[in-house]
Amino acid sequence: MSNVKVEGSGPKAFNQSALKEVVFGMRMSQCDMESHINMIEGYGFKPKFFQARKNPKRYQVDIHEL
């Protein structure tokens, strides 16, 4: 990232090993998830990917690994 700022909003530099997990929302399309996964892995990150899913039997959201 060439335009990384130290203060304020915007992109921040951090160690790649610090990104452990990415959780996608339950309404995110499969196409968008794949696009984000490709971009994240394209930058050399190796997190685990999860998606939130509505539990069909209870009033709760479950997180499933992709």
C-alpha positions as CSV (number, residue, x, y, z in Angstrom):
1,M,0.0,0.0,0.0
2,S,1.7,3.1,-1.1
3,N,-0.8,5.6,0.4
4,V,-0.7,4.3,3.9
5,K,-1.4,7.0,6.5
6,V,-0.2,6.8,10.1
7,E,-3.0,8.8,11.6
8,G,-6.6,9.4,10.8
9,S,-8.9,7.4,8.6
10,G,-7.9,5.3,5.6
11,P,-5.7,2.3,5.0
12,K,-3.3,1.2,7.7
13,A,-0.2,-1.0,7.4
14,F,-0.1,-4.1,9.6
15,N,1.6,-7.5,9.8
16,Q,0.0,-10.0,7.4
17,S,-0.1,-12.7,10.2
18,A,-2.3,-10.4,12.3
19,L,-5.3,-11.0,10.0
20,K,-6.5,-14.4,11.3
21,E,-10.2,-14.5,10.2
22,V,-12.7,-12.8,7.9
23,V,-16.4,-13.2,8.5
24,F,-18.8,-12.4,5.6
25,G,-22.4,-11.4,6.4
26,M,-25.3,-13.7,5.7
27,R,-26.6,-11.6,2.8
28,M,-23.3,-11.2,0.9
29,S,-23.5,-12.9,-2.5
30,Q,-21.3,-15.8,-3.3
31,C,-19.8,-13.8,-6.2
32,D,-18.8,-11.0,-3.8
33,M,-17.3,-13.4,-1.3
34,E,-15.2,-15.0,-4.0
35,S,-14.0,-11.6,-5.2
36,H,-13.0,-10.5,-1.7
37,I,-11.3,-13.9,-1.0
38,N,-9.3,-13.6,-4.2
39,M,-8.3,-10.0,-3.4
40,I,-7.3,-10.8,0.2
41,E,-5.3,-13.8,-0.8
42,G,-3.8,-11.9,-3.8
43,Y,-2.2,-9.5,-1.3
44,G,-0.6,-12.5,0.5
45,F,-2.9,-12.8,3.4
46,K,-3.9,-16.3,4.6
47,P,-6.8,-15.9,7.0
48,K,-9.6,-18.4,7.6
49,F,-12.9,-17.4,5.9
50,F,-16.3,-17.7,7.5
51,Q,-19.9,-16.8,6.6
52,A,-22.7,-15.9,8.9
53,R,-25.9,-17.9,8.3
54,K,-29.3,-17.7,9.8
55,N,-30.1,-20.7,12.0
56,P,-33.3,-22.3,10.7
57,K,-34.5,-23.5,14.1
58,R,-33.5,-20.7,16.5
59,Y,-33.4,-17.0,16.6
60,Q,-29.6,-16.7,16.1
61,V,-26.9,-16.4,13.5
62,D,-24.4,-19.2,13.1
63,I,-20.8,-18.7,11.8
64,H,-19.7,-21.4,9.3
65,E,-16.2,-21.9,8.0
66,L,-15.9,-21.7,4.2
